[in-house]
Amino acid sequence: MGARFEELAWRETPIGAISLRRRRDPALQVEVYEVKLDDEYLMSSLFPVAEIELARLGLAELTGDALDVVVGGLGLGYTACTALADPRVRALLVVEAIEDVIDWHRRGLLPFAAGLAEDPRTRFARADFFAAVAGDDGFDAEEPGRLFDAVLLDVDHSPRNVLHPSHAPFYTPDGLRRLAALLRPEGVFALWSDDPPDDEFIAALTEVFATARAHVVPFANPLTGGQSANTVYVAHR
């Protein structure tokens, strides 16, 4: 069975102390993996549904093969793994600001994300997603100005509840225009949010993209015995 609780990794970062923990939930009889930033929970393996739907809903908007995809924010790897499960994906660039998070996957600390780091289509870019959008070179330092078919983002709690004030300008029409410029003409931007659909953010998306939709993603919450929901925004050039 192993230890009831184990801290697998911990590191102080510019936005706080990030840690990866594994615990045994005695009620559910499962191993739970959790990411915390200081005392705040960022993600849990108990609630992967919306992270999976982020990739599924985003890629569903695309036609054709040989897709080049960016995942912003690696976390526990559910979005990246779901993207790789789509046979149309030719290349996956994972943009992650914290080297330790990348290292969790390279060290195989997350069994449900096995194979992500080893997949030949995967490349990790240790970079600030938001700084890359605001900069001149884009996401790929090896190919400045490279365009992508899809960008799937899961970093902040929501457009209104950001982890760092420097992220906030991204969620404005000006920030979204810079993101759209890194997409191919039929490209898609998809965003995970912990909040209900936000009309103001949808308006910002529709100012920049041809179409924008907020998908409410319900999921069973084993902690409450009820149902919870996240939001996935999908915008199409």
Secondary structure as UniProt FT lines:
FT   STRAND          5..13
FT   TURN            14..15
FT   STRAND          16..25
FT   TURN            26..29
FT   STRAND          30..37
FT   TURN            38..39
FT   STRAND          40..44
FT   TURN            45..46
FT   HELIX           49..60
FT   STRAND          67..72
FT   TURN            75..76
FT   HELIX           78..85
FT   TURN            87..88
FT   STRAND          89..96
FT   HELIX           99..106
FT   TURN            107..108
FT   HELIX           111..113
FT   TURN            114..118
FT   TURN            120..121
FT   STRAND          122..126
FT   HELIX           129..134
FT   TURN            141..142
FT   TURN            144..145
FT   STRAND          148..153
FT   HELIX           165..171
FT   HELIX           173..180
FT   TURN            181..182
FT   STRAND          183..193
FT   HELIX           199..208
FT   STRAND          211..221
FT   TURN            222..225
FT   STRAND          226..236
//
